[in-house]
Amino acid sequence: MKLNKYIGISMLSAGLVLAAASCTDYSDYNTAPVDGLTPGANTTLWENISNDPQLTKFTALAKKCNFSEALNSPRFYTVWAPVDAAFSDDDYNRLMASDSATVLKQFIQHHITEFNYPVSAALDSMTIVSLNSKHHPFTMDDFDGFRYAAINLPSSNGLMHKINGMSEFYNNLYENVDDLTDCDHIKAYIQKYDQYFLDPSASVIGPLVDGKQTYLDSVLRKTNNVVRSIMNADLENEDSTYCMLIPNDKAWEAAYEAIRPCYNYISTMDYMDVTKKTQVASNATSTTAKAEKPATLPTSMSRDEYNDSLTYHNIVSRLVFSRSYQRNSPLFGEGIFAEDDSAYATSRRYLTNMPEVLDHTTDVSEMSNGIARVVDSLAFFPWETYNPVISVRVPDNTLKVAKLTTHSIYAKTGRLQDFPIFSKVPEMFKQWLFPANSPYFTYVAVDSTDVEGSSGKPEFNFALRGVRSTTYHIYVVTVPAQIEEDADHLVRPYYLRFYLSWTDASNKQQYTVLPQGARNDSEISTDFGENTNKSTFVGDPDKVNVLDLGEFTFPACYYGLDAYPSLMMMHTKSYASASNRSKYDQQMRVAGVYLVPKEYNDKWSNSANE
């Protein structure tokens, strides 16, 4: 991506004669337009360049990187050679002081491409891909914005145009990683996964030696699994346009310290497998129980290595943004982000708080395929990156339940979330309960006729997969019978109790009644029902309830493992008598369990109270 404006000076007014050759005609694709009388037409590009008094600097630089052999070879090239007057002393001295690989990549290969590209009156604007894979605009008037000093100079192995300027080299975003300063952490992490391979199509073939192919000029390419897989970007692709946020060492270290505690693993973790849970195990009245199944870390990694691997993954996975998404335009200096606007990362995540993210930009650099922004803080919200909301919509196991049914409620008119039955649902939960891409409100239920036994107390068991070692605020969304039929006889309260099965840092399985500290003689009321002298939630039969189970801190991380903590939800009323069955709702209906990270919950609570 070039920010300079290309000069549009007519070739005819410059006094140059245009050749009548076409650059798209297959017959001349690898043939210089020669007539046998043009000086130099029967000698090689290298002979013509090295003997040209206007190209002494180009000649010296080609010798420095040993490209003279390639220009003498039968391989066909088109060369755009800057004349000596086009070089400033600083540019020339900088290149001569550089190593040969830098001169080759940033200058010689930058001004040469394969095949035949003559200038003609019929030439419209096109893009040339040089040997170093960079893109250059090529027109009848100029190359990369620089006027021609001479055009269509034929050689036996190619064609040359002389230009009045040196095309400026820009790294692409992948190449830029190698040149980063004060960003050593991200540089070292990405470079660790560099893989080099020979590109035979771009290399100059030499003779066979002992049956093996040699190359006069070996072109190495590299690929990187961090860039391809974690960032999900093609940062070396010159046809793409990205913005890459580059955390400096200060930003990297702060992100590492924030993220790493969320991935505190223990080497082996016992847990209750709720998919195979027995009736005896579901009687959660003791404080400990024997686990049914262990989970372990990958054998190829230690606990610290696994922790670091996931921490680094979370730092780099939201750093790249494609220009192809209009919402990302402010990252490229086009427009501004409003407070609630989101950007879309190549890792397929929507991210807000972008004004603050951009406020931490310390440097902006133009790359050949985008923009590099060095930042001194990764100011993304944790719940949008490394510490997301955990949600479970359907129980993984049920007890005393013969059948579980999924219900979807559709609002024929208006917005369903505005109906009175949802009046107790906080705004934060509406984004999850009423997704923008669905017109339905969905929940699971067990009907009283499907409860095993007239006195049975149904139980739902939710596997809370992906839990990090952090503090969550736990909520359960319950649904009343009136969601299905608005009738007075359905106005019956339901009494629920919740237990959490989890593993402590010593790998001991624990059971905790939620909310923590609730006593067996306490009632947790939702503005409905009598004091039951139990650690029980009383469900409002007229409303969808968001039951607040309080905060809980998990000492060990489950993310990436088979293991998980589990939440048990059960009735506390006996339905042995017909009186109780008519007085209390025996059914259970749940729209989801939500573990909201404390930071997100605090932010939402504070904004709701303002």
N, C-alpha and C positions, 0 to 999 in steps of 0.2 A: 504494500500500500504506500503510494507516494503522495506526499502533501504538496510537492512543488508543482507549479502550473507549467504545462508544456508550451514551449515557444512555437508559434505558428507562422513561420516566415516562408514565403513561397520559394520553392527551389528554382523556379524560372527567373525570379527577380534576383536570385543569388548568382545567376549566370552559369549554372551548371546544366549540362546536357543530360537528359534522362534517357536511360536505356529502355527499349521497347519490350523488355522481357517480362513475362508474368511469373509471379512467385507462387502461383497456385497450379500452374500447368505441370502435370506429372512428367512430361518429357524433359523439362529442364530442372527437375528437382535437385539433381546431383550433378548438374553440368554448368560450368561457368560460361557466360555469354561471350565467346571468343570468336574472332574472325581470322586468326592467324597472323594478323598484322599488329595487334595491340601489344605494346611492350610488356613483358612479364607474363604473358598468357601461357607460355610453355614452361615456366619455372614455378617452383612451389611457393606457397604462402610465406614460408620462413625466409626463402631467398629474397622475395620481394620486400618483406617487412624489414629485414636486417640491412638491406641496401638502400632503404628510403631515408634521406636526410631529415625528413619531418618526423620520423618515428624512432629516434635514437633511445628515448626513454622507454617506449613500449618494448623495444628490442632488449634493453638491459633488464627489464623486469621479467620478460619471457625467459631469458637466460638464467636468471636467478632461481626461478622455480622449475627449470629444466623442461619447459614446454616447447622448446625449439624442435625436439624430435617429433612431437605430435604434429607440429605445423609442417614438418617435412614428410610426413607419412601419407599414404594414399587416402586416408580418411578425409571426407569432404567437409569443410567448414565455411561458415560466413563469419567474417571478422569485422567488428566495428572498432577501429583503432583510433584512440585519441591522439591527436598530433601533439608534438612537444609543447606548443604554445598553450595547449589546454590544461597543462599541469601547473599548479602552483608549486613553488619550491617546497613548501611544507608538505603537500600531499606526496610529492615524489620522494622526498627524504624519509617520510614516515613509512612508505611502502618499502623502500630499499633497506630500512632498518628492521623491517619485520622478517619473520622466518619465512621460508619458502612456501610452506603450506598456506600461510595467510595470504601471500602474494598470489598464489595460484587461485585460491577460492575467491578472494575479495576483489581481484583486479583482472587477471588474465581470463579465467573462466566466466567472469562477469560480462565480458565484452565479446564473447564467442558463442556461437551455436552451431549445431550440425545442420547440414543440408544447405540448399541454395535459396537465398532471400535477396533478390535484386530489387533495386528501386526503379519504379516505373510510373508513368503518368496514370496508369490504371490502379496503382496501389492505394487501397483504402487503409484506414487505421487497423492495425492488427496487434496482437500480443506475441512477442518473441519470448521463448523460454531459453535462457542461456545455459551454459554447461553446468553452472552451479545451481540450476533449478529456479533462478530468480526470473521474474516477469518484467518485460520492458515494452512500452508502447513503441511501435515502429510505423512510421508514416512516410509519405513521399517527401515530407518536409524535414523530418528529424528522427533521431533515435533517442529515446528517453529524454526528449526535450532539447537535445543538442543538434544544431545545424550541421549539415555535411560540409566537409572541406573537399571531398571528392567521393564519387560513387562508382559502383560497379567495376572495380579494378580486378580483372580476372587473373587467376593463377591456375596451374594445372590441377590443383587439389582444392580449389575453393574460390571464394569471392571476398573482396574487401571493400569496405566503405571507410573513409577517414572522417572523424567527427571532431567538432570544435569544443569538446568538453569531455570530462571524465564522469561516467555514470557512477553515482554514489551508491555504495553498497550498504544494505541494511540487513542485519540479522533477522531471521524469522524468530518467532517466540521460543522455539525449541533451542535454536542455536544461541539465543540470548542467555540461556541458563548458564552456559560456560563462562560468560563474561560478567556475571553478577558480582557486585562488591557489596560488602556489609549485609549480605544475604546468604551467609555460608551454610546455614542449616538446610534451607530448601535446595540449595545448589548441591550439597553433598547427598541429600536424600534422592534427588532425581538422578544424579550421575551414577549412583550406586547401581542403578538398573539399566544403564546404557548397554546396548548390544550392537556391535559393529558387524557389517557384512559387505562383501564386495559387490559392486554394481557393474556386471560385465558390459551392460549396454552403454554405460557412460564412460567406460575405461578404454584406453587405447591398446589394442591387441598387439603384442610383440611376438617373437618367434617361439616355437615349441622347444623346450629344453628338457631332455631326458623324458620325452613323452608328456610333459606337463606344459600347459599354456602359461606363458608369461605376458606381462602387460608393460608397455612403455610408460603408461600413466594409469595407475590403479586408483579408481575412485571408490572410496569407502562411504557407505551410508550407515546410519544408525537408527535404531528403533528403541522404544522404551515402554515397558509394561505399565509403569506408573502413569505416564502420559496417556497411553492408549486405553488402559483398563480402568484406572481409578478416576482420572480426570475426564475420561471418555471424550478426548479431543485429539485432533490430528495437527499438533502444533507446528510440524514441519511442512505442512501442506501450504504451498504458496497460493493455491486457489481459494483458500478459506480466509475468513477475517474474524479474529478473536480479540477480546480484551482479556488479559491475564493479570490477576492481582498477585503481586509478589510480596509476601511478608518479609520484611527485614528481620534481622536476628532478634530484635526486641519484640516484634509482633509474634514471631514463631515461638519464642520462649514463653510469652504470656499465654498463647493458645495451648501450648503443651501443658502448662501448669493447670489450666482450667479443665482440659479434656481428660488428662490421664487418670484422675481419681474416679471417673465414671467407668473405668475398665480395670477395677481391682479384682483380679481373679484369685481363686484358690486352686491348687493343683488338681484336686479331685473333689467333686461336689455330689453329695447324695441328695436325692429329691423324691418327692412323691409323684409317681406317674399316674395322673388322674384318669388316664384312659383305661387303666387296669385296676383302679382303686376298688377295694372291697368294702362291704358294708361295715365291717369292724373298723377299718381304717378311717371311715368317714365319721365315726363317733369322736368328734374333736373335743374331748373334754379334758384330756391330759395335756401337759405342756411339751411333751416330746413323744415321738413315735419313730419306729424303725422305718428307714427309707426303703423303697422297693427297687430303686434303680440308681446307679452312679453315672456321672458324666465326667469326662476328663478333657484336658486341653489337648490340642494336636501334638502327637509324639515328637514332631520335628522341632517344636518350639518350647522354650522354658516359659514360665509364667511372665517374667519381665519382658521377654521378646514378644510374646503375644500381646501384652499390654502396649508396648511401644508401637508395634505394627498397626494396631487399630487406632492409636492416637495419631500417628502420622497420616494414616488413611483419612481420618476425619479433618485434618488440617488442609490437605491438598485437594480434597474431592470437590470443593466448592469455589475454586479459584478461577475457572475459565468460563467465559460467556461469549456466545456466538453472535456475530453481527446480524445473522439472518433472522433473529427474533427482534421485532420492533420494540418490545418493552425494554430491551437492553441498550437502546440508543444513547441515553445519557452517559453510559460508560465510555462511549466514543466521542464525548463532547458535544452531542446533539440533543439539546433540550435538558430538562432537569427532572429529577425524581421528586414526586410529591411524597408526603410523609408515609402514606400507606401503599405506594406503588411497590411492585415486586420486580425483581430481575429473575431471569431463568438461566440457571447454570447448565453447562453441558452434561453434568451428572444428573440432570432431570429433576432439579429441585427449585422451587420458587423461594426466593429470599427477599425479605423486606428489610427495613432499617437501612436502605441504601444511601440516603443522604449522609448518615453518619459514617458509613463505610467510605464514601468518597471524600469526606472531610479529613480522613486519615491518610490521604494520598500525599506522599512526599516528593514523588518524581514521576513524570510521564515521558515515555520514550516511544518514538515511532519505530515500528518494526516493518519488515517487508510484508507481513500478513496480519497486521493489527497494531494494537496498542499494549504496551507494558506499563502497568501502574504499580510502583513500589508503595507499600502501605506500612505504617508503623503500628497498626492494630487491625485485627480481623474482627470487626464490630458486628458480626452476624449474631442474631439471637440464638442461644444454645438450643432451644426447642425446635429450631428450623434446621439445625445441623447435627451436632453430636449427641444431643440429649432430647429425643423427640417424645411426644405424647405416645403412650402405649395404650392401645384400645383392643378390646375383645368383644365382639358382637354376639357370639354364640358359645354356650358352654361346651366344653370338651367331654363332659361326662355328666350323667344325671342318675339320681337314685330315687327309688319309689316312683319312677315315671315310666309309663308304658309307651308314651309317644310324645315327641316334641315337634311343634309346628312353627313354621316361619310365617309371619303375617306382614303384608305390605299395605299400608293405608295411603290412598290417593285422594288428594283434594280436588274436587271437580271445579270449584271456584275459589279464588283467593289463594293466599299463601297458607299452607297448613300450619306453619309455625306461629301464625297469628291467631289461631283458634283458641278459645278460652281454656281448653284442656291443657294447653302448653304454657299457660301464663306463669308457671313456677320454674320454667326452664331458663336458666341464665343465658345471656347472649353468647358467652364463650362456647356453650355446648351446641348451639344451633348450627355452627359450621360443620360439626361432625354428624349430628342427627339429621340434618337436612342438606346433604351435599348438593352443590350447584348443578351437578350433572344428572341428578335424579329427582323426579317429582314425588317420590314415595318416602314415607316414614316406615321403617322396618323394625320389627322386634320379634323375639321368639317367645313362645308360650307353651305351658302345659295346661290342658283343660282338666277340670276336676274329675271328669269321667275317665281320664287317662292316668290318674293317680292310683298307684297300686294299693288297694285296700281303702276302705272307707275312712280309716283313721290314719292313713299314711301321711307323712310330712315330706313333701317333695324337696329335693336338694339339687342345686346346680353347682358344678365345679368348673371353674374357669382357669385354664392354663395361661399364665401371664408371661408369654414368651418375649424375649428381647429386653428384659429388665436390666438396667445398669446399676452400678453400685452408687446410688445417689438417693436423694429424698424426693418422694412423690406425694402428692395429695391424691387420695384414692376416692373415686366417685362411682356409684352404681345408679343407672337410670332405670327406674321401674315404671311400669305402665298399668293403669287401672282398667277394670273391666269395661268402663264406659267408652273406651276407645273403639269398642266394637258395637255397642248399643247404648244409646242414651236412655236409661230406664232407672227408676227409683230403686227397684229391687236389686240392682247391681251395686248400689252404694254400700259396700261392705269393706271395712279396713282389713289390711293384711299385716301380719307380724313377722318380721324377718330378723335373722341374726347372721353375722358374718365372721368367718375365721380365715386367717391367713396362714398358709403353710410356707415356711421359708427356711433357708439354711444359713446358719451363722458362720462367722469367720473360722471357726474350728471344725467346720463340716458336720455340725450337729443340726438335725432337723428340729424346727421349732413350730409351735402353733401359738398364734396370738389372736385374741378376740379384738375386733375392730369396732370402734376406734380404740386405740391403745389406752389403757387405764380405765376402760369402762368396767364397772363392777357388775356382778351378777344380779344386784338388786337395783340397777339403774335402768331407766327407760330413756331411749333416744327418740324423741317425738318429732314428727313432721307436722305439727299443728293439727293433729287429729288423734282421737282415741284416748282411752283411760290409762292411768298408770298401771303397768302390768307387773312391776317389780322384777323385771328381767332386763338384760342387756340387749334390748330389742328396738328395732326401728318400726315405727307405726306408720304404714303407708296411707297417704291421703287417697281415698277412693275416687275422688273427683278430678285428680290432676295427674299428669306425668310428673313423677318425683325424681329429683336429682339428689340421691342420698349421699351425704358427706361422711365418709368413713375416716376422715382425718389424715394426718401425715404419717408416713412410715419411711424409715431409712433402711435400705438394703445394704448390708455390709459387704456383700460379694456380688460380682457381676455375672449375669447369666447370658449376656449377648453372645451369639455365635455358638452356643453350646446346645446340646439336647435338653439340658436341665432347664427348669423354670420354677418359680414360686407359683402357688395356686390359691385362688380365692374360693371359699366355700360359702354358699348362700343357701339358707334353709329356713323353713317355717318353724315357728315355736309353739303354735297352737295345736291342740289335739282336736281331731275331728271325729272322735269316737261317738259323740252324741249328735243327734239330729239338730239340737239347739245350736251347737257350735258351728255346724255346717251351714246353717241358715244365717248365723250372725257374722261369721268371718269368711273372708275370701280365701278359698283353699288353692286357687290357681296361682301360678307365678308367671309374670310377664316381664321380660327384661329387654331393654333396647341397647344395652352395652355397659361394659366396665371400662373406666378410664383412669389411667395413672398419669396425672399431670405433673410434670417436673415443678418443684417448689418455686423456681425462679419465674416460670410462666404463670403459675397460680398466684404468686404475690403480685406480679405486674397487673394481671387481670383484676384481682381483688382491689388493688389500690385505685385503678382507673374506674372501677365500678362505684367506688365510694366517693369519688371526686364530684 
